[in-house]
């Protein structure tokens, strides 16, 4: 089961991911490895720095074998389908 961390305030996305079978946690409550982190980047550049520091301090390893760390997903202008595609494919858009 993929574990997805979600920024507070994105409860609608969190609920939709739960309904699709993902395990979700708030990103400020991460206590184990996560596959993806969904956030909204505001105009404060420190928010992304804080997320990066949180992940670094946790010294997190991939949540499941074959994973390559945590993918960061900026939810701005993305549907739940877009977010799921990024989680599953670990890329923002098709390569070709």
Backbone as ProteinMPNN parsed JSONL, in Angstrom:
{"seq_chain_A": "XXXXXXXXXXXXXXXXXXXXXXXXXXXXXXXXXXXXXXXXXXXXXXXXXXXXXXXXXXXXXXXXXXXXXXXXXXXXXXXXXXXXXXXXXXXXXXXX", "coords_chain_A": {"N_chain_A": [[0.841, -1.171, 0.0], [0.607, 2.15, -0.89], [1.909, 5.002, 0.73], [0.858, 8.207, 1.399], [1.72, 11.463, 2.108], [0.101, 14.424, 3.16], [-0.408, 17.893, 2.933], [-1.687, 19.957, 5.525], [-4.96, 21.327, 5.257], [-5.557, 20.372, 2.824], [-7.603, 18.516, 2.885], [-9.696, 17.559, 1.299], [-8.41, 16.396, -0.903], [-6.969, 14.486, 0.509], [-9.059, 12.873, 1.536], [-10.125, 11.889, -0.882], [-7.949, 10.408, -1.849], [-7.802, 8.478, 0.162], [-10.222, 7.128, -0.314], [-9.569, 5.951, -2.689], [-7.903, 3.984, -1.909], [-5.366, 4.537, -0.91], [-3.037, 4.976, 1.766], [-3.052, 7.66, 3.938], [-1.383, 10.423, 5.522], [-0.94, 13.346, 7.548], [1.484, 15.718, 6.514], [3.03, 16.895, 8.482], [3.022, 15.054, 10.446], [4.491, 12.869, 9.821], [5.955, 9.797, 10.429], [7.147, 7.646, 9.436], [8.419, 6.095, 6.416], [7.328, 7.645, 3.331], [5.638, 7.541, 0.168], [4.863, 9.624, -1.461], [4.405, 13.189, -1.318], [1.953, 15.507, -0.978], [1.303, 18.833, -1.632], [0.497, 22.345, -1.414], [2.023, 24.921, -2.916], [2.553, 27.987, -1.651], [3.014, 31.553, -1.877], [5.124, 31.798, -0.238], [8.307, 30.959, -0.077], [9.525, 29.583, 1.912], [7.853, 27.53, 2.708], [8.191, 25.267, 1.05], [10.856, 24.762, 1.581], [10.65, 24.087, 4.276], [9.189, 21.694, 4.081], [11.05, 20.109, 2.716], [13.108, 20.069, 4.623], [11.801, 18.716, 6.693], [11.428, 16.151, 5.554], [14.122, 15.465, 5.199], [15.083, 15.459, 7.84], [13.722, 13.33, 8.875], [15.061, 11.262, 7.789], [14.158, 9.444, 5.88], [13.44, 6.354, 4.306], [12.56, 4.641, 1.264], [9.084, 3.698, 1.069], [8.296, 1.204, 0.191], [9.661, -1.778, -1.333], [11.708, -1.239, -4.194], [11.026, 1.329, -4.591], [11.897, 4.779, -5.101], [12.405, 6.836, -3.24], [10.736, 9.818, -2.02], [8.215, 11.374, -3.86], [7.529, 14.707, -4.614], [4.553, 16.506, -4.842], [3.075, 19.19, -6.209], [-0.007, 20.417, -5.681], [-1.319, 22.477, -6.947], [-3.583, 23.512, -9.384], [-4.148, 20.874, -10.177], [-6.011, 17.957, -10.8], [-7.608, 15.286, -8.927], [-7.202, 13.01, -10.411], [-4.924, 13.715, -11.886], [-3.07, 13.874, -9.804], [-3.042, 11.226, -8.852], [-2.028, 9.937, -11.127], [0.573, 10.991, -11.129], [1.528, 9.961, -8.704], [1.445, 7.186, -9.232], [3.041, 6.909, -11.548], [5.276, 8.357, -10.97], [6.147, 10.637, -12.246], [5.634, 13.92, -13.616], [4.534, 14.408, -16.135], [3.846, 12.758, -19.277], [6.674, 11.296, -20.881], [6.864, 11.292, -23.619]], "CA_chain_A": [[0.0, 0.0, 0.0], [1.388, 3.378, -0.965], [1.648, 5.952, 1.803], [0.912, 9.551, 0.855], [1.64, 12.553, 3.078], [-0.688, 15.525, 2.604], [-0.344, 19.14, 3.693], [-2.947, 20.368, 6.164], [-5.738, 22.207, 4.4], [-5.881, 19.628, 1.603], [-8.383, 17.374, 3.352], [-10.488, 17.002, 0.204], [-7.498, 15.503, -1.627], [-6.681, 13.377, 1.417], [-10.23, 11.993, 1.549], [-10.224, 11.22, -2.178], [-6.888, 9.405, -1.903], [-8.225, 7.381, 1.043], [-11.271, 6.372, -1.009], [-8.925, 5.198, -3.771], [-7.122, 2.91, -1.328], [-4.056, 4.961, -0.419], [-2.933, 5.352, 3.163], [-2.62, 9.052, 3.984], [-1.032, 11.049, 6.794], [-0.553, 14.747, 7.391], [2.927, 15.745, 6.325], [3.725, 17.277, 9.71], [2.936, 13.923, 11.368], [5.212, 11.748, 9.216], [6.827, 9.079, 11.353], [7.665, 6.497, 8.701], [8.619, 6.448, 5.006], [6.171, 7.938, 2.486], [5.915, 7.448, -1.264], [4.626, 10.929, -2.084], [3.956, 14.261, -0.443], [1.107, 16.423, -1.739], [1.305, 20.137, -0.98], [0.201, 23.528, -2.22], [3.072, 25.914, -2.698], [2.062, 29.355, -1.64], [4.044, 32.507, -2.286], [6.175, 31.748, 0.758], [9.292, 29.942, -0.477], [9.911, 28.805, 3.084], [7.005, 26.353, 2.882], [8.845, 24.133, 0.39], [12.075, 24.49, 2.341], [10.236, 23.379, 5.488], [8.837, 20.328, 3.688], [12.307, 19.427, 2.419], [13.799, 19.835, 5.892], [11.055, 17.674, 7.401], [11.77, 14.863, 4.953], [15.529, 15.196, 5.463], [15.254, 15.157, 9.262], [13.158, 12.007, 9.14], [15.971, 10.283, 7.209], [13.213, 8.438, 5.416], [13.76, 5.453, 3.214], [11.333, 4.352, 0.504], [8.049, 2.989, 1.825], [8.154, -0.163, -0.282], [10.797, -2.175, -2.171], [11.666, -0.78, -5.57], [10.713, 2.758, -4.605], [13.074, 5.631, -5.229], [12.24, 8.008, -2.398], [9.449, 10.509, -1.956], [7.945, 12.326, -4.932], [6.801, 15.884, -4.15], [3.509, 16.857, -5.807], [2.411, 20.469, -5.988], [-1.398, 20.185, -6.085], [-1.877, 23.636, -7.664], [-4.154, 23.267, -10.706], [-4.149, 19.457, -10.523], [-7.173, 17.186, -10.371], [-7.235, 14.068, -8.216], [-6.674, 12.083, -11.423], [-3.545, 14.134, -12.16], [-2.254, 13.513, -8.641], [-2.895, 9.768, -8.855], [-1.102, 9.612, -12.229], [1.934, 11.318, -10.685], [1.885, 8.977, -7.676], [1.658, 5.869, -9.837], [4.103, 6.932, -12.561], [6.414, 9.084, -10.402], [6.534, 11.74, -13.138], [4.573, 14.925, -13.765], [3.897, 14.341, -17.439], [4.445, 11.709, -20.108], [7.959, 11.677, -21.473], [6.716, 11.466, -25.066]], "C_chain_A": [[0.89, 1.239, 0.0], [0.93, 4.346, 0.124], [1.885, 7.355, 1.262], [0.774, 10.56, 1.993], [0.95, 13.735, 2.404], [-0.577, 16.738, 3.527], [-1.706, 19.431, 4.321], [-3.641, 21.404, 5.285], [-6.148, 21.533, 3.103], [-6.681, 18.372, 1.94], [-9.227, 16.748, 2.244], [-9.641, 16.017, -0.605], [-7.2, 14.272, -0.774], [-7.832, 12.376, 1.43], [-10.371, 11.219, 0.239], [-9.158, 10.132, -2.305], [-7.229, 8.206, -1.015], [-9.261, 6.506, 0.357], [-10.695, 5.517, -2.129], [-7.982, 4.12, -3.237], [-5.727, 3.268, -0.859], [-4.131, 5.206, 1.079], [-2.408, 6.78, 3.182], [-2.319, 9.489, 5.41], [-0.786, 12.526, 6.524], [0.959, 14.825, 7.35], [3.679, 16.158, 7.583], [3.626, 16.2, 10.784], [3.639, 12.688, 10.81], [6.104, 11.11, 10.269], [7.39, 7.808, 10.717], [7.786, 6.913, 7.229], [7.303, 6.697, 4.272], [6.593, 7.879, 1.03], [5.78, 8.795, -1.955], [4.19, 11.92, -1.023], [3.213, 15.268, -1.303], [1.017, 17.725, -0.959], [0.803, 21.194, -1.946], [1.297, 24.53, -1.911], [2.442, 27.29, -2.754], [3.197, 30.274, -2.053], [5.212, 32.554, -1.315], [7.136, 30.62, 0.405], [9.709, 29.077, 0.701], [9.071, 27.546, 3.258], [7.643, 25.126, 2.237], [10.139, 23.765, 1.104], [11.735, 23.712, 3.608], [9.875, 21.931, 5.193], [10.103, 19.523, 3.436], [13.071, 19.11, 3.701], [13.123, 18.726, 6.69], [11.422, 16.296, 6.866], [13.215, 14.491, 5.243], [15.754, 14.783, 6.913], [14.729, 13.772, 9.595], [14.089, 10.909, 8.653], [15.168, 9.102, 6.661], [13.764, 7.618, 4.272], [12.476, 5.178, 2.458], [10.367, 3.475, 1.289], [7.879, 1.539, 1.382], [9.32, -0.496, -1.194], [10.63, -1.696, -3.616], [11.349, 0.695, -5.692], [12.005, 3.56, -4.663], [12.888, 6.921, -4.448], [10.852, 8.607, -2.525], [9.312, 11.478, -3.118], [7.111, 13.466, -4.345], [5.819, 16.299, -5.23], [2.863, 18.159, -5.399], [0.995, 20.341, -6.553], [-2.039, 21.366, -6.809], [-2.327, 23.227, -9.066], [-4.111, 21.802, -11.137], [-5.416, 18.812, -9.988], [-6.684, 15.982, -9.575], [-6.682, 13.029, -9.195], [-5.23, 12.42, -11.774], [-2.617, 13.676, -11.034], [-2.011, 12.009, -8.598], [-1.929, 9.334, -9.96], [0.342, 9.871, -11.81], [2.401, 10.309, -9.64], [2.262, 7.65, -8.324], [2.839, 5.84, -10.8], [5.38, 7.623, -12.103], [6.984, 10.129, -11.346], [5.342, 12.673, -13.286], [3.857, 14.861, -15.095], [4.54, 13.215, -18.247], [5.752, 12.205, -20.718], [7.834, 11.931, -22.962], [5.303, 11.813, -25.403]], "O_chain_A": [[1.815, 1.349, 0.804], [-0.262, 4.488, 0.399], [2.956, 7.662, 0.737], [-0.191, 10.507, 2.756], [1.183, 14.015, 1.227], [-0.645, 16.611, 4.749], [-2.746, 19.179, 3.714], [-2.995, 22.243, 4.656], [-6.986, 22.052, 2.365], [-6.466, 17.308, 1.36], [-9.45, 15.537, 2.247], [-10.106, 14.93, -0.95], [-7.182, 13.15, -1.279], [-7.609, 11.169, 1.346], [-10.698, 10.032, 0.249], [-9.44, 9.049, -2.817], [-6.978, 7.06, -1.388], [-9.189, 5.279, 0.434], [-11.261, 4.481, -2.48], [-7.333, 3.421, -4.015], [-4.973, 2.387, -0.446], [-5.176, 5.6, 1.597], [-1.421, 7.082, 2.512], [-2.913, 8.998, 6.371], [-0.461, 12.911, 5.401], [1.645, 14.092, 8.063], [4.85, 15.81, 7.741], [4.089, 16.4, 11.907], [3.403, 11.576, 11.283], [6.904, 11.784, 10.917], [8.029, 6.998, 11.388], [7.3, 7.978, 6.847], [6.293, 6.05, 4.549], [7.75, 8.131, 0.693], [6.493, 9.081, -2.917], [3.675, 11.544, 0.03], [3.776, 15.821, -2.248], [0.696, 17.725, 0.229], [0.7, 20.957, -3.149], [1.469, 24.936, -0.762], [1.875, 27.698, -3.767], [4.233, 29.809, -2.529], [6.185, 33.272, -1.545], [6.802, 29.447, 0.574], [10.192, 27.961, 0.513], [9.522, 26.589, 3.888], [7.632, 24.048, 2.831], [10.476, 22.586, 1.216], [12.451, 22.779, 3.974], [10.216, 21.036, 5.967], [10.219, 18.385, 3.888], [13.616, 18.016, 3.85], [13.797, 17.892, 7.294], [11.694, 15.378, 7.64], [13.51, 13.325, 5.506], [16.526, 13.864, 7.186], [15.239, 13.113, 10.501], [13.942, 9.752, 9.047], [15.459, 7.938, 6.938], [14.461, 8.123, 3.393], [11.395, 5.461, 2.972], [10.781, 2.62, 2.072], [7.36, 0.726, 2.146], [9.918, 0.408, -1.776], [9.535, -1.749, -4.176], [11.399, 1.251, -6.789], [13.074, 3.062, -4.31], [13.191, 7.998, -4.962], [9.928, 7.993, -3.059], [10.19, 12.312, -3.34], [6.113, 13.228, -3.664], [6.19, 16.431, -6.396], [2.185, 18.235, -4.374], [0.818, 20.177, -7.761], [-3.188, 21.268, -7.242], [-1.549, 22.667, -9.839], [-4.045, 21.513, -12.332], [-5.841, 19.085, -8.866], [-5.488, 15.691, -9.552], [-5.791, 12.256, -8.842], [-4.404, 11.523, -11.941], [-1.526, 13.161, -11.279], [-0.892, 11.569, -8.335], [-1.099, 8.452, -9.741], [1.231, 9.07, -12.1], [3.543, 9.853, -9.685], [3.292, 7.063, -7.991], [3.562, 4.845, -10.86], [6.427, 7.506, -12.74], [8.163, 10.472, -11.262], [4.192, 12.27, -13.105], [2.684, 15.224, -15.18], [5.646, 12.773, -17.937], [5.902, 13.387, -21.028], [8.613, 12.703, -23.523], [4.976, 12.0, -26.575]]}, "name": "protein", "num_of_chains": 1, "seq": "XXXXXXXXXXXXXXXXXXXXXXXXXXXXXXXXXXXXXXXXXXXXXXXXXXXXXXXXXXXXXXXXXXXXXXXXXXXXXXXXXXXXXXXXXXXXXXXX"}
